[in-house]
Amino acid sequence: MASASPAGTVGALSGTASWPRRYTIVLLFALATALCYIDRVNISIAIIPLAHDHDYDAVQRGLVLSAFFWGYLWPQMLGGWMADRLGGKRVLLAGVALWSAATMLTPPAAALSFGALLAMRAALGAGEALNFPAVHSLVARWIPTPERARSISLHFSGTAFGTIIALLVSPLIVIHLGWQAVFYLSGAAGIIWIAAWALKAADAPEDCDGVSPAELAWIEAGRPDAPLATAVPWTAILSEKAVWAIVLAHLCNNFGFYIILLWLPSYLHHEFAVPMARLGTFSVIPYIAAFIVQNLSGWIADRLHHRRGLTLGAVRKLMQSAAFTVGALPLLALPSIHSAAAAVALATLSLAGTGLGTGGFATNHLDVAPRYAGILMGLSNTFATLPGIVGVAAAGFVLQTTGSFAAIFYLIALIYGVGLVSYAALAAGDRKI
């Protein structure tokens, strides 16, 4: 998180504390995103013994995996509006509290009925829907422009970090403590995070006692004007093509990411008979690569703009085009693979490639409309949730009907191609709203 500040700002930073408060804010919301993914991904491991205990078929397993997105879809816009209007601290805290409670209540819900399990997964989704809009709203107010892409990249890399933890630790917990313990332990971690966030966070640096005068001056000088929104210019937002470029890129990115995220363990288990004890290790490799590339993406994007002089529009298009290209090509080869190691290698290359998009579409909300960044993230993430509902469930039907994932891999590659073309044609890097 070292600043990519120009030489003239060194004096302004000389009076800051050795560890500026904005770094703490970034680390905490990145940890929230990691918890977000631990709590949504652990089901991809737990579903195997859970389905065995309750005799769920492939269609029912697909419904359990996709039920999260039923709740995740609807509160996105509301969460973005509340964060931009009221402040991101309370919105993010409320989201973590709701999804942590839903996580801990998942085992008793499964024991009660299949419908109760689906409802609890949807409640988990409703809580997690507040995370990304709230964080974008916080970044708009806490982070100066030279640090923006790397902050968003660290935040987004929490998706990979949380997935790594879930895939590595969940099989061990299942084997030694039972699948129910997976949900109790990860839900408890959320309670610890809530305490830290309540003590350290604020809606904006102006409201935080832990921000020094020098740090506050640096933030104010380096960020766009983004006071809390008293009204939302919906016509301007919905008629701006750069907004829809972000929406389409986010949707196309998530179409592949969600399917691979939630079905990769089952794919490896089904196609290559990878045992439970090795499933987490095999599944986690792509996310280690994604974590590294996601963070590199932000540093590369900030450097291309602030050190190399590329316009933000050129940087965003370059990063996103590379993300979709590298994400798509390995998927075309996956159906012809006959070993688990080769399949993991291709999945790793694909997910790492899409990680370059954190320096592309994922930061672009803050370029186009910084004051309404939470609302824009709510809008794009609403559309980007649809693949989780349709694509993840469809994978279950395809598996049951054809016994193969080939058609899904080809479709993901096609969707990435659509995202590449539409983003290159419509995206912009300057402030529009």
Secondary structure, DSSP 8 states (H G I E B T S, - for coil): ------GGGHHHHTTS-SS-HHHHHHHHHHHHHHHHHHHHHHHHHHHHHHHHHHT--HHHHHHHHHHHHHHHHTTHHHHHHHHHHH-HHHHHHHHHHHHHHHHHTHHHHHHH-HHHHHHHHHHHHHHHTTHHHHHHHHHHHH--GGGHHHHHHHHHHHHHHHHHHHHHHHHHHHHHH-HHHHHHHHHHHHHHHHHHHHHH--SSGGG-TTS-HHHHHHHHHHS------SS--HHHHHT-HHHHHHHHHHHHHHHHHHHHHHHHHHHHHHHH---HHHHHHHHHHHHHHHHHHHHHHHHHHHHHHHTT---HHHHHHHHHHHHHHHHHHHHHHGGG--SHHHHHHHHHHHHHHHGGGGGTHHHHHHHH-GGGHHHHHHHHHHHHHHHHHHHHHHHHHHHHHHS-SHHHHHHHHHHHHHHHHHHHHH---S---
